[in-house]
Amino acid sequence: MKSSQVTIKDIARALGISASTVSRALKDHPDISPKTKKAVKELADKLHYEPNAIALSLRNKNTRTLGVLIPQIVHFFFSSVVSGIEDIAYKNGYTVIFCQSNEEYEKEKEIVQTLLSKRVDGLLASVSKTTTKFEHFYDIKNSNIPLVFYDRVCNIPHTDRVIVDDFTGAYKAVNHLIEQGCRRVAHLATSQELHIGRNRRNGYIQALKDNNLEVDEEIILRCDTDQHAKKCIPYLLSLEKKVDGIFAVNDLTAMTAISIIKRSGYSIPKDIAVAGFSNSLYASMIDPPLTSIEQQGFEMGQKAANMLIERIQSDVDLETRVEQIKTELIVRGSTLRNI
């Protein structure tokens, strides 16, 4: 008999007792005699019996499975978040289903319905750039399934969230550029539908204002991919009033900007200093190395997973929680000038 086929019924048949007696014996039920318990457990060990995890989960109305919605796994930040989630899930005996929206609203909606059909115990979600309606997340709340947003969040009442201090991170980066002598700093921004987009833009603007520098909408551009950068950077370089600094909403855009600027005959950081956001794996490998904001992706994943598991396992209603992760400015050669 193969170990994978062993069931309670097999043990019951071999011992000439009922399946319910075997089940209670394995659970040390007081109504079962010590002799019967001993016989059942010895045979179960001999046959390498293991409880059916699927059957148990259905009986207990849980699957010990977490659903995770990711905008794009190719980004170093989100891959770091995934690692943090897996770390906590594994330690607590949960499996994880990871699904990528690829920044598509319709796909995001489909993924949410799929995860609901898979009976996940809870969902961790980061909203796509193209999402402006949130009825699919209300479906989760209405199903009484615990929901925790991470990084990119939406304003659904009474939902837990783990976020980065995007405003302060952006402020630090732009203030650093100004300290290095930049006086006309462009911002490569993301969708203002996203909290992170608004907060990073606001941090950028506040740093300019605090240093008595002009806020020029002409050099605040929606530019958050490498493809966008291939159009935006030539535009910035063509302006009569030259920019001497760039703060990009993410590292991929910042690194593409560096490449284009260098190919166009400009020196970095002497002519144009560039700073990014996320401190990705390749930030220290390009030439010159990229100054960036560390946003602690692994820590975010851990905190979000812990928060979700605590809510799943709690017997009482917990207060809504918001955890904000501090950022750190990592200064490298793309901004350091001899001034």
Buried (B, 14 or more C-beta within 10 A) or exposed (E): EEEEEBBBEBBBEBBEBEBEBBBBBBEEEEEBEEEBBEBBBEBBEEBEBEEEEEEEBEEEEBBBBBBBBBBBBEBBBBBBBBEBBBBBBEEBEBEBBBBBBBBBBEBBBBBBEEBBEEBBBBBBBBBBBBBEEBEBBBBBBEEEBBBBBBBBBBEBEEBBBBBBBBBBBBBBBBBBBBEBBBEBBBBBBBBEBBBBBBBBBBBBBBBBEEBEBEEBEEBBBBBBBBEBBBEBBEEBBEEEEEBBBBBBBBBBBBBBBBBBBBEEEBEBBEBBBBBBBBBBEEBEEBEBBBBBBBBBBBBBBBBBBBBBBBBBEEEEEEEEBEBBBEBEBBBBBBBBBEE
